[in-house]
Amino acid sequence: MKLARDYPDVVIGCCGGGSNLSGIGFPFLRDKIDGGRNPRIVAVEPASCPTLTKGVYAYDFGDTAKLTPMLKMYTLGHDFVPPGIHAGGLRYHGSSAVLSQLYHEKLLEGQAYGQLAVFASALTFARSEGILPAPESSHAIHAAIVEAKRADEEGKSKAILFNLSGHGYFDLAAYDDFRNGRLQDHEHPSEAIEAALVRLPKVDL
Ligand SMILES: Cc1ncc(COP(=O)(O)O)c(C=O)c1O
């Protein structure tokens, strides 16, 4: 951003466990906490695996086999099995403990989108930039496009920084499915969240 002589109004990353979003977003947190600047930092997840936007902040295992120590994090339940969406890297039931706490303290925002809108934005990006993005990264791209369109409507100029976390050259089947109408959107139902809550480990603090 220094090279571009700019500073982001919004920093966007897709969010599975949280590493790429943390990498791009956390360096800006110091400014936010100091009160010097106030960039929005946005975690984007699939509507079918809405860990931050619909999960609960509780102690849970990091894996289905319950081998990890318990971690306080946003979770959909360690036995949550998301539908077979194409952004495989965003199908994790939890979020990193640090990212979860920052989200809980409202230093980060969360957004969730369905995969049809995400793939449409991925194609827009591929056609304009000549880079085929990973389905995971395309969640960040979609959020960036939504942000840019909103800025246009409001007549505002915004610096939007997003992380292109990977390429999609191993995801050509997913693009083929999208272009041939074989993809569907899935919303995570609230009954599934309530059921997962019942199965969370009991913790005495
Ligand atoms: C291209 C890409 N981006 C993002 C992610 C999400 O992981 P994280 O939230 O840990 O960055 C993955 C996970 O596999 C991925 O493959």
The ligand as an SDF file (V2000), in Angstrom:
LIG
                    3D

 16 16  0  0  0  0  0  0  0  0999 V2000
   -6.7520  -20.7440   -2.0970 C   0  0  0  0  0  0  0  0  0  0  0  0
   -7.1760  -20.7800   -0.6710 C   0  0  0  0  0  0  0  0  0  0  0  0
   -7.5210  -19.6210   -0.0700 N   0  0  0  0  0  0  0  0  0  0  0  0
   -7.9460  -19.6070    1.2080 C   0  0  0  0  0  0  0  0  0  0  0  0
   -8.0570  -20.7770    1.9470 C   0  0  0  0  0  0  0  0  0  0  0  0
   -8.6310  -20.6980    3.3120 C   0  0  0  0  0  0  0  0  0  0  0  0
   -7.7950  -20.9160    4.3630 O   0  0  0  0  0  0  0  0  0  0  0  0
   -7.4500  -19.7980    5.4400 P   0  0  0  0  0  0  0  0  0  0  0  0
   -8.7240  -19.1890    5.9120 O   0  0  0  0  0  0  0  0  0  0  0  0
   -6.7480  -20.5400    6.5080 O   0  0  0  0  0  0  0  0  0  0  0  0
   -6.5760  -18.8030    4.7550 O   0  0  0  0  0  0  0  0  0  0  0  0
   -7.6790  -22.0000    1.3640 C   0  0  0  0  0  0  0  0  0  0  0  0
   -7.7300  -23.2440    2.1490 C   0  0  0  0  0  0  0  0  0  0  0  0
   -7.4390  -24.3320    1.7040 O   0  0  0  0  0  0  0  0  0  0  0  0
   -7.2510  -22.0030    0.0140 C   0  0  0  0  0  0  0  0  0  0  0  0
   -6.9300  -23.1520   -0.6070 O   0  0  0  0  0  0  0  0  0  0  0  0
  1  2  1  0
  2  3  1  0
  2 15  2  0
  3  4  2  0
  4  5  1  0
  5  6  1  0
  5 12  2  0
  6  7  1  0
  7  8  1  0
  8  9  2  0
  8 10  1  0
  8 11  1  0
 12 13  1  0
 12 15  1  0
 13 14  2  0
 15 16  1  0
M  END
$$$$
